[in-house]
């Protein structure tokens, strides 16, 4: 299992990263939230990873946040294992919940349904 990579950041084109670790290039899939905290190209980077082995592919997911990697493979009593897609969507879901819940209710304008007449 590959748990962490330390190396030089060669390429970052969402959703993929390429990290050179002692001459071996590792291509990773990473969520958009990880790209905001990455250094410039050719700089050293530390990425926590999660390896998924399937019949048709070996996928290496990279995370710059240790919390996201800890959520990988966690089993909940009623649900089971948390899907990777749900973990990647958490920042976006939280944004929508915060905007919908704390910003307030939208109020329609008073002139809705009335035609606009330009004054001269």
LINVEN-V345608 format. One record per residue. N is the residue number from 1. RES is the residue in three letters. SS is DSSP state (alpha for helix, beta for strand, coil for the rest). NEAR is the number of other ideal C-beta (glycine too) atoms within 12 Angstrom. Layout:
# LINVEN-V345608
n=N res=RES ss=SS near=NEAR
n=N res=RES ss=SS near=NEAR
This chain:
# LINVEN-V345608
n=1 res=UNK ss=coil near=14
n=2 res=UNK ss=coil near=23
n=3 res=UNK ss=coil near=20
n=4 res=UNK ss=beta near=23
n=5 res=UNK ss=beta near=34
n=6 res=UNK ss=beta near=20
n=7 res=UNK ss=beta near=26
n=8 res=UNK ss=beta near=27
n=9 res=UNK ss=beta near=33
n=10 res=UNK ss=beta near=27
n=11 res=UNK ss=beta near=22
n=12 res=UNK ss=beta near=30
n=13 res=UNK ss=beta near=17
n=14 res=UNK ss=coil near=18
n=15 res=UNK ss=coil near=18
n=16 res=UNK ss=beta near=24
n=17 res=UNK ss=beta near=37
n=18 res=UNK ss=beta near=27
n=19 res=UNK ss=beta near=37
n=20 res=UNK ss=beta near=22
n=21 res=UNK ss=beta near=26
n=22 res=UNK ss=coil near=11
n=23 res=UNK ss=coil near=10
n=24 res=UNK ss=beta near=14
n=25 res=UNK ss=beta near=19
n=26 res=UNK ss=beta near=32
n=27 res=UNK ss=beta near=26
n=28 res=UNK ss=beta near=39
n=29 res=UNK ss=beta near=30
n=30 res=UNK ss=beta near=39
n=31 res=UNK ss=coil near=34
n=32 res=UNK ss=alpha near=23
n=33 res=UNK ss=alpha near=24
n=34 res=UNK ss=alpha near=35
n=35 res=UNK ss=alpha near=26
n=36 res=UNK ss=coil near=14
n=37 res=UNK ss=coil near=22
n=38 res=UNK ss=coil near=32
n=39 res=UNK ss=coil near=21
n=40 res=UNK ss=coil near=12
n=41 res=UNK ss=coil near=17
n=42 res=UNK ss=coil near=16
n=43 res=UNK ss=coil near=16
n=44 res=UNK ss=beta near=18
n=45 res=UNK ss=beta near=34
n=46 res=UNK ss=beta near=25
n=47 res=UNK ss=beta near=39
n=48 res=UNK ss=beta near=29
n=49 res=UNK ss=beta near=34
n=50 res=UNK ss=beta near=33
n=51 res=UNK ss=beta near=24
n=52 res=UNK ss=beta near=22
n=53 res=UNK ss=beta near=13
n=54 res=UNK ss=coil near=9
n=55 res=UNK ss=coil near=7
n=56 res=UNK ss=coil near=7
n=57 res=UNK ss=coil near=12
n=58 res=UNK ss=beta near=18
n=59 res=UNK ss=beta near=23
n=60 res=UNK ss=beta near=30
n=61 res=UNK ss=beta near=36
n=62 res=UNK ss=beta near=43
n=63 res=UNK ss=beta near=36
n=64 res=UNK ss=coil near=30
n=65 res=UNK ss=coil near=25
n=66 res=UNK ss=alpha near=18
n=67 res=UNK ss=alpha near=16
n=68 res=UNK ss=alpha near=30
n=69 res=UNK ss=alpha near=29
n=70 res=UNK ss=alpha near=15
n=71 res=UNK ss=alpha near=25
n=72 res=UNK ss=coil near=30
n=73 res=UNK ss=coil near=20
n=74 res=UNK ss=coil near=19
n=75 res=UNK ss=beta near=12
n=76 res=UNK ss=beta near=12
n=77 res=UNK ss=coil near=7
n=78 res=UNK ss=coil near=6
n=79 res=UNK ss=coil near=10
n=80 res=UNK ss=beta near=11
n=81 res=UNK ss=beta near=15
n=82 res=UNK ss=coil near=21
n=83 res=UNK ss=coil near=18
n=84 res=UNK ss=alpha near=26
n=85 res=UNK ss=alpha near=15
n=86 res=UNK ss=alpha near=20
n=87 res=UNK ss=alpha near=27
n=88 res=UNK ss=alpha near=27
n=89 res=UNK ss=alpha near=20
n=90 res=UNK ss=alpha near=23
n=91 res=UNK ss=alpha near=21
n=92 res=UNK ss=alpha near=17
n=93 res=UNK ss=alpha near=16
n=94 res=UNK ss=alpha near=14
n=95 res=UNK ss=alpha near=16
n=96 res=UNK ss=alpha near=14
n=97 res=UNK ss=alpha near=14
n=98 res=UNK ss=alpha near=13
n=99 res=UNK ss=alpha near=14
n=100 res=UNK ss=alpha near=13
n=101 res=UNK ss=alpha near=12
n=102 res=UNK ss=alpha near=11
n=103 res=UNK ss=coil near=12
n=104 res=UNK ss=coil near=9
n=105 res=UNK ss=coil near=9
n=106 res=UNK ss=coil near=9
n=107 res=UNK ss=coil near=8
n=108 res=UNK ss=coil near=9
n=109 res=UNK ss=coil near=9
n=110 res=UNK ss=coil near=7
n=111 res=UNK ss=coil near=9
n=112 res=UNK ss=coil near=10
n=113 res=UNK ss=coil near=8
n=114 res=UNK ss=coil near=9
n=115 res=UNK ss=coil near=7
n=116 res=UNK ss=coil near=9
n=117 res=UNK ss=coil near=7
n=118 res=UNK ss=coil near=5
n=119 res=UNK ss=coil near=4
n=120 res=UNK ss=coil near=3
